[in-house]
Amino acid sequence: MRKVSALFLIFSLWIIPALGVSAQGGCAVDENSPGITFGVVVSLTGKFSPEGVDTFNGYAIWHDWVNNEQGGINVGGECYRADIVYYDDQSDPDMVSTLVERLIIEDGANFILGPYSTTLTQVASVVTERENIIMMESNGADESLFTRGFQNLFGIITPASGYTETGIAALFDLGARTAVIAYEDTAFPTTLAQSARDHLDNLGMQILAIERFPKNVADLTSMFTSFRELNPDVFIGFGHYNDAILFIRTAKELGFSPDAMFIPVGASNPAFVSEMGDDADFIWSASQWTADMPYDDPYFGTASDYAERYVEAFGIQPSYEAAEATASALALQLGIEAAGTIDTDTVRDALQQLSAQTFYGAVQFNSSGVSLSEPMITLQIQNGDFVVVAPDADARPVWPAPTWEER
């Protein structure tokens, strides 16, 4: 695979050109081939940029593969080049609506690949529904996205209610009986917090405190001081990557050392370990996918093969956000090829019937466009590595975690 320049992908704002003429399955494309335009609005700057860049890089992996190795998209026997037009939404919901509309009306996007986060996906999907354009979203997990009766929104991500179930059950089995919860006051973290609360209640665990914090918070000292006084067995925190970093730094500064810190979103990103170093050890998180999963397909090979491809392109391990972005684009491609046309209604019907095995796992949608996906796995960081601790654990979790002073 040709090495992809991360700087080129992140900072260039134009149609990414077709990249080759190699072919599989009797298809080949070049600059003279007809094209299908995929529009992308994604956070390359702002609060969501860590996950947004991962999402965009995942789309870029698919784009490079489909043109260079697959030979394009086979639509009714004709080979189409995949073109991507993208814009940086700067993590700003107000920009998303304007930019998605620009992609469709001015840039002629035939399909939209979704942004990162429930908040931005919700805004983008209003536009795609109004304009009757299919959006395949990869990183908006709140169930509320799929309860609005929209026809044109599809997503392969595990819904938010499944993020903490296996982790909380594993912690209960280890002896955890009390917990505190912190969550960002936005849609997705709020849903995660409510779901965690339900799982804790179902097991009879006592919730000592549940506190919300504003978006873009920079200081959680007061909240964590009160948590420290409550001395819970488990801290559970919901936000995004930057919030996960803030949780750990604040806890260490204040000497807040619960037996487990469970941070489902953000702490599962390989960049979290790189940034936090030894302070990342013993943290629990949740993941949609890892490179060790036993999935494979005729497109990218095994989950491990995909990870190797990503490392070759970007020099870092893929986060699950990156992998699901690639898998989302692949699912949309398979729907288009099954439809034999780029007509929205026909592709929608094909996606509703799609059943495919990929390096990311099985891809199949219910009538609302939600993926019928595998359950989330729970990870713990041990000696700088992610290990699966639930379900079907690959390693025993370290419990209780040593205090900050003991590390």
GUDOMI-599368 format. One record per residue (C-alpha): x, y, z. Coordinates in Angstrom, 1 decimal. Layout:
BEGIN
[[X; Y; Z]]
...
//
This chain:
BEGIN
[[0.0; 0.0; 0.0]]
[[1.2; 3.5; -0.8]]
[[2.1; 5.4; 2.3]]
[[-0.5; 8.1; 3.0]]
[[0.7; 11.5; 4.2]]
[[-1.1; 12.4; 7.4]]
[[-0.4; 16.1; 6.9]]
[[-1.8; 16.0; 3.4]]
[[-4.9; 14.3; 4.6]]
[[-5.5; 16.6; 7.6]]
[[-4.8; 20.0; 6.1]]
[[-5.7; 19.8; 2.4]]
[[-9.3; 20.9; 1.6]]
[[-10.1; 19.7; -1.9]]
[[-11.3; 16.7; -3.8]]
[[-8.8; 13.9; -3.2]]
[[-7.8; 12.6; -6.6]]
[[-8.0; 9.0; -7.9]]
[[-4.8; 7.4; -6.8]]
[[-4.2; 4.4; -9.2]]
[[-5.3; 2.0; -11.9]]
[[-4.8; -1.4; -10.3]]
[[-7.8; -3.7; -10.3]]
[[-9.5; -6.6; -8.6]]
[[-12.6; -8.3; -9.7]]
[[-12.4; -7.0; -13.3]]
[[-12.6; -3.3; -12.3]]
[[-10.0; -0.5; -12.9]]
[[-10.2; 3.3; -12.6]]
[[-8.1; 6.2; -13.6]]
[[-8.6; 10.0; -13.8]]
[[-10.9; 9.6; -16.8]]
[[-13.3; 7.2; -15.1]]
[[-16.8; 8.4; -13.9]]
[[-16.7; 9.3; -10.2]]
[[-19.0; 8.9; -7.2]]
[[-18.6; 11.8; -4.8]]
[[-18.5; 11.1; -1.1]]
[[-18.8; 14.2; 1.1]]
[[-17.2; 14.3; 4.6]]
[[-17.5; 16.9; 7.3]]
[[-15.3; 16.0; 10.2]]
[[-13.5; 17.6; 13.1]]
[[-9.9; 18.2; 12.2]]
[[-9.6; 21.0; 14.7]]
[[-11.5; 21.8; 18.0]]
[[-12.6; 19.6; 20.9]]
[[-13.4; 16.5; 18.8]]
[[-10.2; 16.7; 16.7]]
[[-8.4; 13.7; 18.2]]
[[-11.3; 11.4; 17.3]]
[[-12.2; 13.4; 14.2]]
[[-8.7; 12.9; 12.7]]
[[-9.0; 9.2; 13.5]]
[[-12.4; 9.1; 11.7]]
[[-11.0; 10.9; 8.7]]
[[-8.0; 8.7; 8.5]]
[[-10.2; 5.7; 8.5]]
[[-12.1; 7.1; 5.5]]
[[-8.8; 7.8; 3.8]]
[[-7.7; 4.2; 4.2]]
[[-10.8; 3.0; 2.5]]
[[-10.5; 5.6; -0.2]]
[[-6.9; 4.6; -1.0]]
[[-7.8; 0.9; -1.1]]
[[-11.0; 1.2; -3.2]]
[[-9.3; 3.2; -5.9]]
[[-5.8; 1.6; -5.9]]
[[-6.4; -2.0; -5.0]]
[[-10.1; -2.7; -5.6]]
[[-10.0; -0.8; -8.8]]
[[-13.0; 1.4; -7.9]]
[[-16.6; 0.7; -7.3]]
[[-18.5; -1.6; -9.6]]
[[-21.9; -0.1; -10.3]]
[[-23.9; -2.3; -12.6]]
[[-20.8; -3.5; -14.4]]
[[-19.2; 0.0; -14.8]]
[[-16.2; 1.0; -12.8]]
[[-16.6; 4.2; -10.8]]
[[-13.8; 6.1; -9.1]]
[[-14.4; 7.1; -5.5]]
[[-13.8; 10.9; -4.9]]
[[-13.9; 12.5; -1.5]]
[[-14.7; 16.1; -0.8]]
[[-14.2; 17.1; 2.8]]
[[-14.3; 20.1; 5.2]]
[[-13.2; 20.7; 8.7]]
[[-16.3; 21.4; 10.9]]
[[-14.0; 22.7; 13.7]]
[[-16.1; 20.7; 16.2]]
[[-18.8; 23.3; 15.7]]
[[-22.4; 22.1; 15.3]]
[[-23.4; 25.3; 13.6]]
[[-20.8; 24.8; 10.9]]
[[-21.9; 21.2; 10.2]]
[[-25.3; 22.1; 8.8]]
[[-23.8; 24.7; 6.5]]
[[-21.0; 22.5; 5.3]]
[[-23.1; 19.4; 4.7]]
[[-25.5; 21.5; 2.7]]
[[-22.5; 22.9; 0.7]]
[[-21.3; 19.3; 0.0]]
[[-24.7; 18.3; -1.4]]
[[-25.7; 21.4; -3.3]]
[[-22.5; 23.0; -4.4]]
[[-20.1; 20.0; -4.5]]
[[-22.6; 17.5; -5.8]]
[[-22.0; 14.8; -3.1]]
[[-23.8; 11.6; -3.9]]
[[-23.4; 10.3; -0.4]]
[[-22.2; 11.6; 3.0]]
[[-19.8; 9.8; 5.3]]
[[-20.6; 10.9; 8.9]]
[[-18.7; 13.1; 11.3]]
[[-17.4; 12.2; 14.8]]
[[-19.8; 12.5; 17.7]]
[[-23.5; 12.1; 18.3]]
[[-23.9; 15.9; 18.5]]
[[-22.5; 16.6; 15.0]]
[[-24.0; 13.5; 13.5]]
[[-27.5; 14.6; 14.6]]
[[-27.0; 18.0; 12.9]]
[[-25.6; 16.5; 9.7]]
[[-28.4; 13.9; 9.4]]
[[-31.1; 16.6; 9.5]]
[[-29.6; 18.0; 6.3]]
[[-29.1; 14.6; 4.6]]
[[-32.7; 13.6; 5.4]]
[[-34.1; 16.8; 4.0]]
[[-32.0; 16.5; 0.8]]
[[-32.7; 12.7; 0.4]]
[[-29.1; 11.8; 0.6]]
[[-27.8; 8.7; 2.4]]
[[-25.4; 9.2; 5.2]]
[[-23.4; 6.3; 6.5]]
[[-22.3; 7.4; 10.0]]
[[-19.5; 5.8; 11.9]]
[[-19.1; 7.6; 15.2]]
[[-22.4; 8.7; 16.6]]
[[-23.7; 6.1; 19.0]]
[[-26.7; 7.7; 20.8]]
[[-29.9; 5.7; 20.2]]
[[-31.8; 8.9; 19.8]]
[[-30.2; 9.3; 16.3]]
[[-32.3; 6.4; 15.1]]
[[-35.6; 7.1; 16.8]]
[[-36.6; 10.1; 14.6]]
[[-38.0; 8.1; 11.7]]
[[-35.2; 9.0; 9.3]]
[[-34.9; 6.9; 6.2]]
[[-31.4; 7.9; 5.1]]
[[-29.2; 7.4; 8.2]]
[[-27.3; 4.2; 8.7]]
[[-24.6; 3.4; 11.3]]
[[-22.5; 0.3; 12.1]]
[[-21.6; 1.5; 15.6]]
[[-22.8; -0.3; 18.8]]
[[-25.5; 1.9; 20.4]]
[[-24.6; 3.8; 23.6]]
[[-26.6; 1.5; 25.9]]
[[-24.1; -1.3; 25.3]]
[[-20.9; 0.6; 26.2]]
[[-20.6; -0.2; 29.9]]
[[-22.7; -3.4; 30.5]]
[[-19.8; -5.9; 30.4]]
[[-17.4; -3.7; 32.2]]
[[-19.7; -2.9; 35.1]]
[[-20.6; -6.6; 35.4]]
[[-16.9; -7.5; 35.5]]
[[-16.2; -4.9; 38.2]]
[[-19.2; -6.2; 40.3]]
[[-17.8; -9.7; 40.0]]
[[-14.5; -8.5; 41.4]]
[[-16.2; -7.0; 44.4]]
[[-17.0; -3.4; 43.5]]
[[-20.1; -2.2; 45.3]]
[[-20.0; 1.6; 45.2]]
[[-19.5; 4.0; 42.3]]
[[-19.4; 7.7; 41.3]]
[[-20.2; 9.0; 37.8]]
[[-19.1; 12.1; 36.0]]
[[-20.5; 13.0; 32.5]]
[[-20.3; 15.8; 30.0]]
[[-23.6; 17.7; 29.7]]
[[-24.2; 16.7; 26.0]]
[[-26.4; 14.0; 24.4]]
[[-24.0; 11.0; 24.0]]
[[-22.3; 11.2; 27.5]]
[[-25.7; 11.8; 29.1]]
[[-27.1; 8.6; 27.5]]
[[-24.0; 6.7; 28.5]]
[[-24.4; 7.9; 32.1]]
[[-28.0; 6.9; 32.3]]
[[-27.2; 3.5; 30.8]]
[[-24.4; 3.0; 33.4]]
[[-26.8; 4.0; 36.1]]
[[-29.3; 1.4; 35.0]]
[[-26.6; -1.3; 34.9]]
[[-25.4; -0.3; 38.4]]
[[-28.9; -0.3; 39.8]]
[[-29.7; -3.7; 38.2]]
[[-26.7; -5.2; 40.1]]
[[-27.5; -3.5; 43.3]]
[[-24.4; -1.3; 43.3]]
[[-24.7; 2.0; 45.3]]
[[-24.2; 5.2; 43.3]]
[[-22.6; 7.7; 45.7]]
[[-22.7; 10.6; 43.4]]
[[-23.6; 11.4; 39.8]]
[[-22.3; 14.8; 38.5]]
[[-22.3; 16.5; 35.1]]
[[-19.9; 19.0; 33.8]]
[[-20.1; 21.5; 30.9]]
[[-18.7; 21.0; 27.4]]
[[-15.1; 22.1; 27.0]]
[[-14.5; 22.0; 30.8]]
[[-10.9; 22.8; 31.8]]
[[-11.0; 22.2; 35.6]]
[[-12.7; 19.4; 37.5]]
[[-10.9; 19.9; 40.8]]
[[-14.0; 20.6; 42.9]]
[[-15.9; 17.6; 41.5]]
[[-13.0; 15.2; 42.0]]
[[-12.3; 16.5; 45.5]]
[[-15.8; 15.6; 46.5]]
[[-15.4; 12.2; 44.8]]
[[-12.2; 11.6; 46.8]]
[[-14.1; 12.2; 50.1]]
[[-16.8; 9.7; 49.1]]
[[-14.1; 7.0; 48.6]]
[[-15.9; 4.9; 45.9]]
[[-14.8; 1.6; 44.7]]
[[-15.2; 2.8; 41.1]]
[[-15.1; 6.0; 39.2]]
[[-16.9; 6.0; 35.9]]
[[-16.4; 9.0; 33.5]]
[[-18.1; 9.9; 30.3]]
[[-16.9; 12.5; 27.8]]
[[-14.5; 12.4; 24.9]]
[[-10.7; 12.0; 24.5]]
[[-9.8; 15.4; 26.1]]
[[-12.0; 14.7; 29.0]]
[[-10.4; 11.3; 29.6]]
[[-7.0; 13.0; 29.8]]
[[-8.5; 15.6; 32.3]]
[[-10.0; 12.8; 34.4]]
[[-6.6; 11.1; 34.9]]
[[-4.6; 14.3; 35.5]]
[[-7.1; 15.6; 38.0]]
[[-7.3; 12.3; 39.9]]
[[-3.5; 12.0; 40.1]]
[[-3.1; 15.6; 41.3]]
[[-5.7; 15.2; 44.0]]
[[-4.6; 11.7; 45.1]]
[[-8.0; 10.3; 44.1]]
[[-7.4; 6.5; 43.9]]
[[-10.5; 4.4; 43.5]]
[[-10.0; 0.7; 43.0]]
[[-10.9; 1.2; 39.3]]
[[-11.3; 4.1; 36.9]]
[[-13.6; 3.2; 34.1]]
[[-13.5; 5.7; 31.2]]
[[-15.3; 4.0; 28.3]]
[[-14.7; 6.7; 25.7]]
[[-11.2; 8.3; 25.1]]
[[-9.2; 5.9; 27.2]]
[[-9.4; 3.2; 24.5]]
[[-7.6; 5.3; 22.0]]
[[-3.9; 4.2; 21.5]]
[[-3.0; 7.9; 21.6]]
[[-4.2; 8.0; 25.3]]
[[-1.4; 5.6; 26.3]]
[[1.1; 7.6; 24.3]]
[[0.1; 10.8; 25.9]]
[[-0.4; 9.6; 29.5]]
[[2.5; 7.1; 29.7]]
[[2.6; 5.1; 32.9]]
[[-0.4; 7.0; 34.3]]
[[-2.6; 5.2; 31.8]]
[[-1.9; 1.8; 33.4]]
[[-4.9; 0.1; 35.1]]
[[-7.5; 2.3; 33.5]]
[[-10.6; 0.5; 32.2]]
[[-12.2; 1.4; 28.9]]
[[-14.6; 0.1; 26.3]]
[[-14.1; -0.6; 22.6]]
[[-16.0; -1.4; 19.5]]
[[-13.0; -3.2; 17.9]]
[[-9.4; -4.2; 18.4]]
[[-6.8; -5.6; 16.0]]
[[-6.9; -8.9; 17.9]]
[[-10.5; -9.7; 17.1]]
[[-11.1; -12.8; 15.0]]
[[-12.8; -11.0; 12.0]]
[[-11.7; -11.1; 8.4]]
[[-13.0; -10.3; 4.9]]
[[-12.0; -10.5; 1.3]]
[[-11.4; -6.8; 1.2]]
[[-9.0; -5.8; 4.0]]
[[-8.2; -9.3; 5.3]]
[[-8.1; -9.8; 9.0]]
[[-8.5; -7.3; 11.8]]
[[-4.7; -7.5; 12.3]]
[[-4.1; -7.0; 8.6]]
[[-6.1; -3.8; 8.7]]
[[-4.1; -2.6; 11.7]]
[[-0.9; -3.2; 9.8]]
[[-2.2; -1.3; 6.8]]
[[-3.1; 1.6; 9.1]]
[[0.3; 1.6; 10.8]]
[[2.0; 1.6; 7.4]]
[[-0.1; 4.6; 6.4]]
[[0.1; 6.7; 9.5]]
[[2.7; 5.3; 11.8]]
[[0.3; 4.7; 14.7]]
[[-2.1; 2.0; 15.8]]
[[-5.7; 2.5; 14.7]]
[[-8.3; 3.5; 17.2]]
[[-11.7; 1.8; 17.0]]
[[-13.0; 5.1; 15.6]]
[[-10.7; 4.8; 12.7]]
[[-11.6; 1.1; 12.1]]
[[-15.3; 1.8; 12.1]]
[[-14.9; 4.7; 9.8]]
[[-13.2; 2.4; 7.2]]
[[-15.8; -0.3; 7.8]]
[[-18.6; 2.3; 7.4]]
[[-17.3; 3.4; 4.0]]
[[-16.9; -0.2; 3.0]]
[[-20.5; -1.0; 4.0]]
[[-21.7; 1.9; 1.9]]
[[-19.7; 0.7; -1.1]]
[[-21.1; -2.8; -0.7]]
[[-24.6; -1.3; -0.7]]
[[-24.0; 0.7; -3.8]]
[[-22.5; -2.3; -5.6]]
[[-25.5; -4.5; -4.5]]
[[-27.9; -1.8; -5.8]]
[[-26.1; -1.5; -9.1]]
[[-26.9; 2.2; -9.1]]
[[-26.3; 5.4; -7.1]]
[[-30.0; 6.2; -6.8]]
[[-30.8; 6.9; -3.2]]
[[-34.0; 4.9; -2.9]]
[[-32.4; 1.8; -4.5]]
[[-29.2; 2.0; -2.5]]
[[-31.3; 2.4; 0.7]]
[[-33.1; -0.8; -0.1]]
[[-29.9; -2.6; -0.8]]
[[-28.4; -1.4; 2.6]]
[[-31.5; -2.7; 4.4]]
[[-30.8; -6.1; 2.9]]
[[-27.1; -6.1; 3.3]]
[[-25.4; -8.8; 5.3]]
[[-21.6; -8.8; 5.1]]
[[-18.7; -10.0; 7.1]]
[[-15.8; -7.5; 7.4]]
[[-12.5; -7.0; 9.3]]
[[-14.6; -5.0; 11.7]]
[[-17.2; -7.7; 12.2]]
[[-20.6; -8.5; 10.8]]
[[-22.5; -5.6; 9.1]]
[[-26.3; -5.8; 9.0]]
[[-28.9; -3.1; 9.7]]
[[-32.3; -3.2; 11.3]]
[[-35.3; -1.2; 9.9]]
[[-34.2; 1.9; 11.6]]
[[-30.7; 1.8; 10.1]]
[[-29.0; 0.7; 13.3]]
[[-26.3; -2.0; 13.1]]
[[-27.0; -5.4; 14.5]]
[[-23.5; -5.5; 15.9]]
[[-21.4; -7.4; 18.3]]
[[-21.4; -6.4; 22.0]]
[[-18.8; -3.9; 23.2]]
[[-15.6; -5.3; 24.8]]
[[-14.1; -4.0; 28.0]]
[[-10.3; -3.3; 28.1]]
[[-7.8; -2.6; 30.8]]
[[-4.4; -1.0; 30.2]]
[[-1.7; -3.2; 31.6]]
[[2.0; -2.3; 31.2]]
[[1.0; 0.1; 28.4]]
[[-1.0; -2.5; 26.4]]
[[-4.7; -2.9; 26.0]]
[[-6.0; -6.3; 27.2]]
[[-9.6; -7.6; 27.0]]
[[-11.0; -8.2; 30.5]]
[[-14.7; -8.7; 29.6]]
[[-16.4; -10.5; 28.1]]
[[-14.3; -13.6; 27.3]]
[[-11.3; -12.1; 29.0]]
[[-7.9; -12.6; 27.5]]
[[-6.2; -11.5; 30.8]]
[[-7.1; -11.1; 34.5]]
[[-7.9; -7.5; 35.4]]
[[-5.6; -5.9; 38.0]]
[[-7.9; -5.2; 40.9]]
[[-7.8; -3.2; 43.0]]
[[-5.5; -0.8; 41.1]]
[[-2.5; 0.5; 43.1]]
[[-2.9; 4.0; 44.5]]
[[-1.0; 6.8; 42.7]]
[[1.5; 6.8; 45.6]]
[[2.2; 3.1; 45.1]]
[[2.8; 3.2; 41.4]]
//
